[in-house]
């Protein structure tokens, strides 16, 4: 009987926590989307006006939950603002807009630097030795529930949604990839065939490697030839920001990504005027 008391207390604590979580989710859901947040999306994110009304409403709801559940930290003296929270949350949620499921369940915090940050990294040399030195980074995705971003690059990536370079899309693609337990370019698949995914991604990765080695033109950034994990992240950037070019040159890869993300960015028309407005 005595042994059952701690178990009973634990169950009561669990039920209390679940009740609080449901109440908190309900509270977030019924909370109106702030007008100043909406103005940020309309003025600073060119892709937002291109979404249909249903997608805009869904994105707004996801942004509210993302900001409520994730913690933002300013680094190197940076003070986190609503603009930073909203812009980062919007692009992170754009990746999972139609996928459903939990909203980056392993992610707990986002660390934001004013600009590119330096870290110590080991690098293999051609003679087999390993050297350590500083490296400048725009972003990083960690397996312990953290994403690190350069705000300067977040802002520039959001302002031009047509150049195929977007640090938020890139790092949060790594978060999706890591949901399989390993960041290796093979995220958990719901609708795709694992066999087809492996074939298409391997063939396109090898082709990008070859083109990068010989200095040939590529639709994707050649950084994607670094390894399969970076290939998936770069392919994601290209899929969202250069959908027509990727579909034309890599239709099999585009189809896999379209099935995985459950949306077709070709339907979005990011106009030049919208791009200019976001830079003002």
MARVO-703428 format. One line per 3 residues: number of its first residue (from 1); their letters; for each residue x, y, z of N, C-alpha, C. Coordinates in pm, whole numbers, plus 50000, padded with zeros to 5 digits. Layout:
<atoms>
NUM) a) X Y Z X Y Z X Y Z; ...
</atoms>
This chain:
<atoms>
1) xxx) 50084 49879 50000 50000 50000 50000 50087 50126 50000; 50193 50122 50080 50283 50236 50087 50350 50260 49952; 50386 50150 49882 50455 50162 49754 50366 50227 49648
4) xxx) 50234 50216 49666 50143 50271 49566 50128 50422 49579; 50163 50478 49695 50144 50621 49716 50226 50706 49620; 50359 50678 49605 50436 50757 49507 50382 50745 49366
7) xxx) 50335 50626 49328 50281 50607 49194 50156 50692 49176; 50070 50691 49281 49950 50772 49273 49979 50920 49263; 50078 50966 49338 50116 51106 49329 50172 51141 49191
10) xxx) 50248 51048 49135 50304 51070 49002 50193 51080 48898; 50092 50994 48911 49981 50998 48816 49901 51127 48830; 49882 51170 48954 49812 51297 48975 49888 51414 48913
13) xxx) 50021 51410 48930 50104 51516 48871 50096 51513 48719; 50094 51391 48663 50085 51377 48518 49953 51430 48466; 49843 51393 48532 49712 51440 48490 49701 51591 48502
16) xxx) 49761 51646 48609 49759 51790 48627 49836 51860 48515; 49951 51803 48479 50032 51861 48372 49958 51855 48238; 49894 51740 48210 49819 51726 48086 49702 51823 48080
19) xxx) 49637 51842 48195 49527 51937 48200 49574 52078 48176; 49687 52114 48236 49744 52247 48214 49783 52265 48069; 49841 52160 48007 49883 52170 47868 49764 52190 47776
22) xxx) 49655 52118 47802 49535 52134 47719 49476 52274 47736; 49475 52324 47860 49424 52459 47883 49512 52561 47813; 49644 52541 47820 49735 52636 47756 49718 52634 47605
25) xxx) 49704 52515 47546 49682 52506 47401 49552 52573 47362; 49449 52552 47441 49319 52615 47413 49332 52767 47419; 49407 52814 47519 49425 52958 47537 49500 53019 47418
28) xxx) 49604 52949 47371 49680 52997 47256 49593 52997 47130; 49515 52892 47112 49434 52878 46992 49330 52990 46981; 49268 53026 47092 49161 53126 47086 49215 53269 47087
31) xxx) 49344 53285 47112 49404 53417 47116 49411 53476 46975; 49363 53596 46951 49372 53655 46817 49518 53674 46774; 49540 53662 46645 49674 53684 46593 49702 53834 46599
34) xxx) 49809 53876 46667 49833 54020 46685 49846 54095 46553; 49789 54214 46547 49792 54293 46425 49935 54330 46384; 50022 54356 46483 50159 54392 46448 50236 54272 46394
37) xxx) 50201 54151 46438 50261 54031 46381 50217 54015 46236; 50090 54037 46211 50038 54026 46075 50106 54126 45983; 50127 54248 46032 50195 54350 45952 50337 54306 45918
40) xxx) 50404 54240 46011 50539 54189 45985 50538 54086 45873; 50443 53995 45878 50434 53892 45774 50408 53956 45637; 50318 54050 45633 50280 54112 45506 50391 54200 45449
43) xxx) 50470 54260 45537 50571 54354 45491 50710 54293 45477; 50741 54190 45557 50877 54137 45562 50894 53998 45502; 50784 53931 45473 50795 53795 45419 50720 53789 45285
46) xxx) 50789 53806 45173 50723 53815 45043 50633 53696 45009; 50664 53579 45063 50586 53462 45028 50450 53462 45098; 50435 53534 45207 50310 53528 45283 50189 53573 45201
49) xxx) 50193 53688 45132 50077 53729 45051 50045 53631 44938; 50143 53547 44900 50122 53452 44792 50044 53329 44837; 50035 53306 44969 49959 53193 45021 49810 53218 45007
52) xxx) 49731 53113 44993 49587 53133 44991 49537 53159 45133; 49412 53199 45146 49357 53242 45274 49365 53131 45379; 49336 53007 45339 49340 52896 45433 49482 52871 45483
55) xxx) 49580 52878 45392 49719 52860 45431 49766 52971 45524; 49723 53094 45498 49760 53205 45584 49705 53185 45725; 49580 53143 45736 49521 53120 45867 49593 53007 45941
58) xxx) 49624 52901 45869 49695 52788 45931 49834 52830 45977; 49902 52909 45895 50035 52955 45931 50029 53044 46055; 49932 53133 46062 49917 53219 46179 49900 53135 46306
61) xxx) 49816 53034 46299 49793 52948 46416 49922 52877 46458; 49996 52826 46360 50119 52755 46391 50224 52849 46450; 50230 52971 46401 50325 53069 46455 50295 53094 46602
64) xxx) 50169 53108 46638 50132 53132 46777 50179 53017 46866; 50156 52894 46822 50198 52779 46901 50350 52768 46908; 50417 52796 46797 50563 52788 46794 50623 52886 46895
67) xxx) 50578 53009 46891 50633 53112 46980 50599 53081 47126; 50483 53022 47150 50444 52987 47287 50528 52872 47342; 50566 52778 47258 50630 52655 47306 50782 52657 47298
70) xxx) 50838 52742 47215 50984 52747 47200 51040 52873 47267; 51160 52862 47318 51224 52974 47387 51333 53034 47299; 51330 53166 47285 51430 53239 47205 51531 53305 47299
73) xxx) 51659 53294 47262 51766 53356 47339 51850 53444 47248; 51874 53567 47290 51966 53654 47217 52108 53627 47262; 52202 53622 47167 52342 53596 47197 52427 53715 47156
76) xxx) 52544 53727 47217 52639 53836 47186 52574 53972 47200; 52489 53987 47302 52427 54115 47330 52301 54145 47252; 52255 54053 47170 52136 54077 47090 52010 54067 47176
79) xxx) 51921 54164 47161 51793 54162 47231 51685 54107 47137; 51620 54000 47179 51518 53936 47096 51395 54025 47088; 51344 54043 46967 51225 54126 46943 51113 54039 46885
82) xxx) 50993 54094 46882 50881 54022 46821 50908 53995 46673; 50973 54088 46606 51005 54066 46465 51089 53940 46447; 51186 53921 46533 51272 53803 46523 51192 53676 46548
85) xxx) 51112 53677 46653 51031 53558 46684 50936 53524 46570; 50866 53625 46520 50765 53601 46418 50828 53555 46286; 50936 53618 46244 50997 53584 46116 51057 53443 46119
88) xxx) 51124 53411 46228 51183 53277 46240 51073 53172 46250; 50973 53198 46333 50863 53103 46348 50789 53082 46216; 50766 53190 46141 50691 53181 46016 50759 53089 45916
91) xxx) 50889 53106 45898 50959 53023 45799 50976 52880 45848; 50997 52863 45978 51006 52727 46031 50873 52653 46012; 50763 52722 46038 50631 52660 46024 50592 52639 45878
94) xxx) 50647 52719 45789 50617 52703 45647 50656 52563 45599; 50764 52508 45656 50809 52375 45617 50706 52267 45651; 50633 52288 45759 50539 52185 45804 50394 52231 45790
97) xxx) 50371 52328 45702 50239 52388 45687 50131 52286 45658; 50160 52188 45573 50060 52088 45534 50093 51947 45582; 50199 51932 45660 50242 51798 45697 50167 51743 45818
100) xxx) 50118 51831 45905 50051 51785 46025 50150 51729 46126; 50097 51675 46235 50182 51619 46338 50234 51724 46434; 50322 51681 46524 50378 51771 46625 50466 51876 46560
103) xxx) 50477 51990 46625 50550 52105 46573 50693 52104 46628; 50783 52036 46556 50923 52022 46598 50929 51979 46745; 50884 51859 46775 50872 51816 46916 51004 51813 46993
106) xxx) 51115 51790 46926 51244 51783 46997 51307 51920 47019; 51256 52021 46949 51316 52153 46957 51268 52228 47081; 51362 52283 47156 51328 52357 47276 51364 52504 47267
109) xxx) 51475 52536 47201 51521 52675 47204 51587 52715 47074; 51579 52845 47045 51643 52905 46928 51737 53013 46979; 51863 53001 46946 51964 53098 46986 51993 53187 46865
112) xxx) 51988 53319 46884 52002 53412 46773 52120 53506 46797; 52214 53507 46703 52326 53600 46705 52297 53719 46614; 52360 53832 46637 52337 53947 46548 52378 53919 46403
115) xxx) 52489 53849 46385 52539 53815 46251 52604 53679 46253; 52687 53652 46154 52757 53524 46148 52839 53506 46275; 52842 53384 46327 52912 53356 46452 53024 53256 46425
118) xxx) 53123 53256 46512 53241 53172 46495 53241 53058 46597; 53277 52940 46548 53287 52823 46635 53415 52749 46603; 53461 52670 46698 53578 52586 46676 53533 52453 46617
121) xxx) 53598 52411 46508 53563 52287 46442 53689 52210 46403; 53679 52077 46412 53787 51994 46363 53763 51962 46216; 53871 51960 46138 53858 51937 45994 53968 51842 45949
124) xxx) 53928 51738 45874 54024 51639 45823 54105 51700 45709; 54235 51676 45712 54325 51726 45610 54355 51617 45508; 54410 51655 45393 54439 51560 45286 54544 51457 45327
127) xxx) 54630 51491 45424 54733 51397 45467 54687 51304 45577; 54558 51311 45612 54504 51221 45713 54501 51280 45852; 54562 51393 45874 54560 51457 46005 54432 51538 46023
130) xxx) 54408 51576 46147 54290 51656 46179 54334 51785 46246; 54286 51897 46193 54321 52027 46250 54196 52092 46308; 54218 52179 46405 54108 52251 46468 54125 52400 46447
133) xxx) 54016 52467 46416 54025 52610 46392 53889 52675 46391; 53884 52807 46389 53755 52879 46390 53687 52875 46253; 53555 52864 46256 53476 52865 46134 53360 52962 46152
136) xxx) 53333 53043 46050 53219 53133 46054 53094 53063 46004; 52984 53071 46080 52860 53003 46045 52743 53100 46042; 52646 53069 45956 52521 53145 45950 52412 53080 46033
139) xxx) 52427 52950 46057 52328 52877 46135 52376 52737 46166; 52314 52677 46266 52345 52540 46305 52221 52476 46364; 52207 52347 46341 52098 52271 46401 52160 52161 46486
142) xxx) 52122 52158 46613 52177 52059 46704 52073 51953 46737; 52122 51835 46773 52033 51724 46805 51981 51731 46949; 52030 51828 47027 51986 51839 47167 51878 51946 47186
145) xxx) 51802 51971 47081 51688 52061 47093 51718 52207 47072; 51825 52239 46997 51861 52378 46974 51884 52406 46827; 51847 52526 46785 51883 52580 46654 51950 52714 46679
148) xxx) 52061 52739 46610 52135 52864 46624 52131 52937 46489; 52101 53067 46493 52083 53143 46370 52151 53278 46377; 52194 53327 46262 52241 53465 46247 52122 53550 46203
151) xxx) 52088 53652 46282 51971 53734 46248 51989 53808 46116; 52108 53858 46089 52133 53927 45962 52096 53837 45844; 52131 53709 45855 52105 53616 45746 51962 53567 45744
154) xxx) 51898 53562 45861 51755 53534 45864 51679 53642 45789; 51712 53767 45818 51643 53880 45756 51665 53885 45605; 51790 53865 45562 51819 53870 45418 51756 53752 45346
157) xxx) 51752 53636 45410 51690 53519 45348 51541 53535 45330; 51476 53598 45427 51332 53620 45418 51300 53727 45314; 51385 53830 45303 51359 53940 45212 51360 53896 45067
160) xxx) 51452 53806 45032 51458 53755 44895 51421 53608 44897; 51296 53579 44864 51247 53441 44869 51256 53375 44732; 51354 53416 44651 51367 53359 44517 51510 53319 44483
163) xxx) 51604 53336 44576 51744 53312 44542 51794 53174 44583; 51711 53096 44652 51751 52961 44691 51838 52956 44814; 51854 53068 44885 51935 53072 45007 51848 53120 45122
166) xxx) 51830 53033 45221 51745 53069 45334 51789 52988 45456; 51853 53055 45551 51914 52984 45663 51809 52919 45753; 51689 52979 45766 51586 52918 45851 51535 52790 45788
169) xxx) 51501 52794 45659 51457 52672 45592 51564 52565 45600; 51689 52605 45584 51800 52510 45585 51814 52441 45721; 51821 52519 45827 51845 52461 45959 51724 52383 46011
172) xxx) 51604 52428 45977 51487 52354 46023 51462 52229 45938; 51514 52226 45817 51514 52100 45742 51602 51998 45813; 51714 52043 45870 51798 51954 45950 51720 51900 46071
175) xxx) 51637 51986 46131 51556 51940 46245 51460 51828 46202; 51398 51844 46086 51308 51740 46035 51386 51613 46005; 51504 51629 45947 51590 51515 45916 51626 51438 46043
178) xxx) 51655 51512 46151 51700 51450 46276 51588 51373 46348; 51462 51391 46306 51353 51320 46371 51360 51169 46351; 51444 51126 46258 51465 50982 46238 51564 50926 46338
181) xxx) 51629 51014 46415 51731 50970 46509 51871 50994 46460; 51884 51028 46333 52015 51055 46274 51998 51157 46162; 52085 51258 46159 52079 51358 46053 52161 51309 45935
184) xxx) 52093 51245 45840 52163 51179 45730 52094 51197 45595; 52001 51291 45586 51931 51313 45460 51812 51221 45438; 51776 51145 45540 51663 51052 45529 51569 51072 45646
187) xxx) 51482 51174 45642 51388 51199 45751 51280 51091 45754; 51205 51081 45863 51093 50986 45865 50993 51018 45754; 50951 50917 45681 50862 50937 45567 50723 50882 45598
190) xxx) 50621 50958 45564 50483 50914 45584 50420 50869 45453; 50444 50944 45347 50378 50918 45220 50474 50872 45112; 50601 50906 45126 50700 50865 45027 50739 50719 45046
193) xxx) 50784 50657 44938 50845 50525 44945 50991 50540 44985; 51035 50467 45086 51175 50476 45129 51268 50435 45015; 51228 50334 44939 51314 50286 44830 51328 50394 44723
196) xxx) 51215 50454 44683 51221 50558 44580 51298 50680 44631; 51274 50718 44756 51345 50832 44815 51496 50809 44808; 51539 50692 44851 51683 50662 44853 51742 50667 44713
199) xxx) 51670 50612 44615 51719 50611 44477 51730 50752 44420; 51622 50829 44433 51618 50964 44376 51721 51055 44442; 51728 51051 44574 51822 51139 44644 51967 51099 44618
202) xxx) 51994 50970 44611 52131 50926 44584 52176 50968 44445; 52089 50950 44346 52125 50986 44209 52146 51136 44195; 52060 51214 44256 52073 51360 44245 52190 51412 44327
205) xxx) 52218 51350 44440 52335 51389 44519 52464 51362 44442; 52473 51245 44381 52592 51210 44304 52609 51303 44184; 52498 51341 44121 52506 51432 44007 52554 51570 44052
208) xxx) 52505 51616 44167 52549 51746 44218 52698 51740 44254; 52742 51630 44310 52885 51612 44339 52968 51624 44212; 52924 51554 44107 52996 51555 43981 53000 51694 43920
211) xxx) 52886 51762 43919 52879 51896 43861 52963 51995 43942; 52962 51982 44072 53043 52070 44156 53191 52047 44131; 53229 51921 44116 53370 51887 44094 53422 51943 43963
214) xxx) 53334 51946 43861 53376 51991 43728 53336 52136 43698; 53285 52205 43799 53250 52346 43780 53134 52370 43688; 53040 52276 43681 52924 52290 43594 52812 52364 43666
217) xxx) 52722 52423 43589 52611 52499 43644 52513 52406 43713; 52462 52450 43828 52366 52370 43904 52252 52459 43952; 52131 52403 43962 52018 52479 44014 52026 52490 44165
220) xxx) 52088 52391 44230 52105 52391 44374 52242 52446 44411; 52252 52505 44529 52381 52551 44578 52474 52430 44593; 52597 52446 44552 52691 52335 44553 52729 52288 44693
223) xxx) 52693 52365 44794 52714 52320 44931 52638 52192 44959; 52532 52167 44881 52455 52044 44897 52534 51919 44866; 52649 51934 44798 52733 51819 44766 52823 51779 44882
226) xxx) 52815 51851 44995 52899 51821 45111 52873 51682 45166; 52747 51650 45188 52706 51518 45238 52554 51506 45221; 52495 51386 45239 52350 51370 45218 52264 51460 45306
229) xxx) 52307 51487 45430 52229 51574 45518 52222 51716 45462; 52335 51768 45417 52335 51902 45358 52262 51904 45225; 52265 51793 45152 52191 51786 45026 52041 51803 45052
232) xxx) 51989 51734 45153 51846 51747 45185 51811 51889 45225; 51896 51953 45307 51869 52089 45352 51874 52188 45236; 51974 52175 45149 51987 52265 45033 51873 52238 44933
235) xxx) 51838 52113 44915 51726 52079 44826 51596 52142 44877; 51580 52145 45008 51462 52208 45068 51460 52358 45039; 51573 52425 45056 51581 52568 45023 51541 52592 44878
238) xxx) 51595 52510 44789 51569 52527 44645 51423 52498 44613; 51367 52396 44675 51228 52357 44653 51133 52472 44686; 51157 52541 44797 51068 52648 44840 51095 52779 44768
241) xxx) 51220 52805 44734 51253 52938 44679 51272 52939 44527; 51304 52826 44468 51321 52819 44322 51246 52698 44267; 51116 52689 44297 51041 52568 44263 51032 52539 44113
244) xxx) 51014 52643 44033 51000 52621 43888 51131 52569 43828; 51243 52627 43871 51373 52583 43819 51403 52440 43863; 51375 52408 43989 51403 52272 44038 51315 52170 43968
247) xxx) 51188 52205 43948 51097 52112 43881 51139 52088 43737; 51187 52193 43672 51229 52180 43532 51354 52093 43518; 51450 52111 43608 51578 52043 43594 51587 51912 43673
250) xxx) 51512 51903 43782 51516 51784 43865 51374 51741 43901; 51291 51701 43803 51151 51671 43831 51131 51556 43929; 51218 51456 43926 51204 51343 44019 51231 51387 44163
253) xxx) 51332 51470 44181 51362 51523 44314 51250 51614 44361; 51198 51696 44272 51089 51786 44308 50966 51708 44354; 50935 51600 44284 50818 51519 44319 50833 51458 44458
256) xxx) 50952 51409 44491 50975 51353 44624 50955 51459 44732; 51008 51577 44709 50993 51685 44807 50849 51733 44815; 50781 51738 44702 50640 51778 44701 50555 51679 44781
259) xxx) 50583 51551 44766 50511 51449 44842 50544 51457 44989; 50670 51482 45021 50713 51490 45161 50653 51611 45231; 50662 51729 45170 50612 51850 45233 50462 51872 45212
262) xxx) 50402 51794 45124 50259 51801 45099 50213 51939 45052; 50295 52002 44969 50256 52128 44907 50338 52149 44781; 50295 52246 44700 50360 52275 44573 50389 52425 44564
265) xxx) 50512 52466 44596 50545 52610 44595 50534 52675 44458; 50519 52597 44351 50499 52657 44219 50368 52735 44214; 50277 52703 44304 50148 52772 44307 50159 52912 44369
268) xxx) 50271 52936 44436 50293 53066 44496 50366 53155 44397; 50323 53275 44386 50387 53369 44294 50443 53485 44375; 50573 53479 44404 50638 53587 44477 50680 53693 44376
271) xxx) 50608 53805 44374 50630 53907 44272 50751 53993 44303; 50804 54059 44202 50917 54149 44221 50878 54267 44311; 50753 54314 44300 50710 54425 44386 50706 54383 44531
274) xxx) 50664 54260 44557 50663 54209 44695 50805 54200 44749; 50897 54156 44663 51038 54148 44704 51092 54285 44739; 51063 54386 44658 51112 54522 44684 51051 54578 44811
277) xxx) 50921 54551 44831 50852 54604 44949 50914 54548 45076; 50952 54418 45076 51008 54355 45195 51145 54411 45230; 51211 54477 45136 51342 54532 45161 51338 54677 45208
280) x) 51219 54736 45206 51207 54878 45245 51210 54892 45397
</atoms>
